[in-house]
Amino acid sequence: MKATVVDLRYKMSDVLKALDRNENVTVLYHGKVKGVLVPAERETSKKISDHPFFGMSSQDTKKSVLDELSELRKARYNDI
C-alpha cells in the first residue's frame, strides 16, 4: 500500500488495517518515498501440548472426569 503524509493523518485506520493484513506501507511525501512501515512480527500461537498442564495426570488412572474434579476440589471444600 502507498500512503501520503495526509493519509497518515486522516486515514490512519486504513493504514493500520493494511498493517494487520501484513502489508508493507510505503510513505510518500511530495511523491517521493520517505519510508516504509513494516508490520511487526506476531507471536506464533502455541500448541496445546506446549501448555504445562497438558498430560499432567498419569494415564494409568481410570478415574472419570467427575471423580478427578472432586479429588481436585476436595481440599477446598473440606476447609469450609
Backbone as JSON, one array per atom type, in Angstrom:
{
  "sequence": "MKATVVDLRYKMSDVLKALDRNENVTVLYHGKVKGVLVPAERETSKKISDHPFFGMSSQDTKKSVLDELSELRKARYNDI",
  "N": [[0.85, -1.17, 0.0], [0.46, 2.24, -0.7], [0.87, 5.32, 0.89], [0.22, 8.7, 1.54], [1.51, 11.52, 3.42], [-0.67, 12.95, 4.25], [-2.62, 10.96, 4.18], [-1.71, 9.43, 6.3], [-2.35, 11.09, 8.34], [-5.16, 11.56, 8.2], [-6.37, 9.15, 7.52], [-5.57, 7.03, 9.13], [-6.64, 4.69, 10.19], [-7.1, 3.08, 7.95], [-4.5, 2.61, 7.16], [-3.55, 1.18, 9.36], [-5.18, -1.07, 9.13], [-4.15, -2.15, 6.8], [-1.61, -2.85, 7.71], [-2.4, -4.8, 9.53], [-3.13, -6.74, 7.74], [-0.71, -7.67, 7.04], [0.71, -6.14, 5.17], [3.19, -4.13, 3.65], [3.61, -0.64, 4.11], [4.16, 2.05, 2.12], [5.43, 5.2, 2.62], [4.78, 8.32, 1.29], [6.0, 11.53, 0.4], [5.37, 14.45, -1.11], [5.34, 12.98, -3.44], [7.64, 11.46, -3.32], [9.41, 8.71, -1.98], [9.53, 8.36, 1.45], [9.73, 6.59, 3.5], [9.18, 3.24, 4.78], [6.66, 1.42, 6.25], [6.67, -1.41, 8.16], [4.93, -4.35, 9.01], [4.75, -5.51, 12.39], [6.34, -8.42, 13.74], [4.37, -11.14, 14.54], [3.51, -12.97, 17.47], [3.75, -16.41, 17.38], [1.09, -18.74, 17.55], [0.73, -20.92, 20.29], [0.99, -24.44, 20.64], [-1.33, -26.8, 22.0], [-0.05, -28.8, 23.33], [2.17, -27.58, 24.35], [1.41, -26.36, 26.66], [1.76, -26.19, 30.2], [0.04, -27.82, 31.74], [-0.81, -29.85, 30.16], [-1.25, -33.23, 29.79], [-0.8, -33.76, 32.5], [-1.92, -35.52, 34.29], [-1.47, -38.92, 35.12], [-1.71, -41.59, 32.8], [-2.36, -43.99, 33.75], [-4.35, -44.05, 35.61], [-7.8, -44.68, 35.89], [-9.9, -42.96, 36.37], [-13.02, -41.25, 36.35], [-13.99, -38.14, 34.85], [-15.51, -36.58, 36.62], [-14.85, -37.74, 39.08], [-12.15, -37.09, 39.18], [-12.3, -34.29, 39.25], [-13.66, -33.92, 41.69], [-11.73, -34.86, 43.44], [-9.71, -32.96, 43.05], [-11.01, -30.7, 44.01], [-11.48, -31.32, 46.63], [-9.87, -30.54, 48.88], [-10.42, -27.84, 49.03], [-13.2, -27.77, 49.53], [-13.39, -29.15, 51.93], [-12.27, -27.43, 53.72], [-14.14, -25.56, 54.34]],
  "CA": [[0.0, 0.0, 0.0], [1.16, 3.52, -0.69], [0.12, 6.31, 1.66], [0.86, 10.01, 1.68], [1.52, 12.04, 4.78], [-2.06, 13.32, 4.53], [-3.3, 9.71, 4.51], [-1.32, 9.05, 7.66], [-3.04, 11.96, 9.3], [-6.62, 11.48, 8.18], [-6.85, 7.79, 7.26], [-4.68, 6.12, 9.85], [-7.29, 3.39, 10.38], [-6.85, 2.29, 6.75], [-3.09, 2.21, 7.21], [-3.45, 0.12, 10.37], [-5.8, -2.28, 8.57], [-3.18, -2.73, 5.86], [-0.59, -3.5, 8.52], [-3.0, -6.02, 10.06], [-3.12, -7.72, 6.65], [0.72, -7.94, 6.79], [1.18, -5.39, 4.0], [4.09, -3.01, 3.88], [3.02, 0.64, 3.73], [5.17, 2.98, 1.66], [5.03, 6.57, 2.95], [5.21, 9.26, 0.26], [5.93, 12.96, 0.71], [5.55, 15.15, -2.39], [5.57, 11.98, -4.48], [8.89, 10.74, -3.12], [9.37, 7.74, -0.88], [10.21, 8.8, 2.67], [9.94, 5.46, 4.39], [8.32, 2.07, 4.64], [6.17, 0.85, 7.52], [6.64, -2.87, 8.06], [4.18, -4.9, 10.14], [5.52, -6.18, 13.45], [6.2, -9.88, 13.74], [3.41, -11.59, 15.55], [3.88, -14.16, 18.23], [3.05, -17.57, 16.85], [0.23, -19.37, 18.54], [1.33, -22.11, 20.88], [0.22, -25.67, 20.55], [-1.86, -27.18, 23.31], [0.91, -29.67, 24.01], [3.16, -26.74, 24.99], [0.88, -25.88, 27.93], [2.32, -27.02, 31.29], [-0.93, -28.75, 32.31], [-1.13, -30.91, 29.2], [-0.73, -34.54, 30.17], [-0.31, -33.75, 33.88], [-2.36, -36.71, 35.03], [-0.93, -40.15, 34.53], [-2.73, -42.3, 32.04], [-2.62, -45.27, 34.42], [-5.58, -43.95, 36.38], [-9.02, -44.84, 35.09], [-10.94, -42.2, 37.03], [-13.86, -40.42, 35.49], [-13.72, -36.7, 34.97], [-16.15, -36.08, 37.84], [-14.03, -38.19, 40.21], [-10.91, -36.3, 39.17], [-12.66, -32.95, 39.73], [-13.96, -33.95, 43.13], [-10.46, -35.01, 44.15], [-9.03, -31.68, 42.99], [-11.75, -29.72, 44.81], [-11.69, -31.86, 47.97], [-9.22, -29.73, 49.9], [-11.1, -26.55, 49.13], [-14.5, -27.93, 50.15], [-13.24, -29.61, 53.3], [-11.85, -26.31, 54.56], [-15.29, -24.7, 54.67]],
  "C": [[0.9, 1.23, 0.0], [0.27, 4.53, 0.02], [0.92, 7.6, 1.7], [0.84, 10.43, 3.13], [0.11, 12.44, 5.19], [-2.87, 12.08, 4.88], [-2.96, 9.25, 5.91], [-2.08, 9.87, 8.69], [-4.53, 11.69, 9.36], [-7.16, 10.05, 8.0], [-5.95, 6.75, 7.92], [-5.31, 4.75, 10.05], [-7.09, 2.5, 9.16], [-5.41, 1.79, 6.71], [-2.91, 1.08, 8.21], [-4.08, -1.18, 9.89], [-4.86, -2.95, 7.58], [-2.06, -3.43, 6.61], [-1.11, -4.78, 9.16], [-3.03, -7.13, 9.02], [-1.69, -8.1, 6.24], [1.21, -7.32, 5.5], [2.18, -4.34, 4.45], [3.41, -1.74, 3.39], [4.16, 1.59, 3.37], [4.66, 4.39, 1.91], [5.64, 7.51, 1.92], [5.05, 10.69, 0.76], [6.31, 13.71, -0.56], [5.94, 14.17, -3.49], [6.85, 11.18, -4.33], [8.79, 9.84, -1.9], [10.18, 8.28, 0.29], [10.48, 7.65, 3.63], [8.96, 4.35, 4.11], [7.95, 1.59, 6.03], [6.02, -0.65, 7.31], [5.86, -3.41, 9.25], [5.09, -5.62, 11.12], [5.3, -7.68, 13.35], [5.28, -10.29, 14.87], [3.92, -12.83, 16.23], [3.07, -15.33, 17.7], [2.21, -18.2, 17.96], [0.87, -20.67, 19.03], [0.4, -23.3, 20.69], [-0.26, -26.04, 21.95], [-0.87, -28.06, 24.05], [2.02, -28.87, 24.69], [2.7, -26.24, 26.36], [1.37, -26.79, 29.06], [1.34, -28.03, 31.87], [-1.28, -29.9, 31.38], [-0.47, -32.21, 29.63], [-0.26, -34.61, 31.61], [-0.79, -34.96, 34.67], [-1.8, -37.94, 34.33], [-2.06, -40.91, 33.83], [-3.04, -43.65, 32.65], [-3.93, -45.23, 35.18], [-6.77, -44.03, 35.44], [-10.18, -44.11, 35.74], [-11.77, -41.44, 36.01], [-13.51, -38.96, 35.72], [-14.31, -36.15, 36.26], [-15.36, -36.51, 39.08], [-12.75, -37.37, 40.31], [-11.18, -34.88, 39.68], [-12.95, -32.93, 41.22], [-12.69, -34.12, 43.95], [-9.68, -33.69, 44.15], [-9.69, -30.64, 43.91], [-11.85, -30.12, 46.28], [-11.08, -30.96, 49.05], [-9.94, -28.4, 50.09], [-12.44, -26.7, 49.86], [-14.41, -28.4, 51.59], [-12.84, -28.49, 54.25], [-13.02, -25.44, 55.0], [-16.03, -25.2, 55.86]]
}
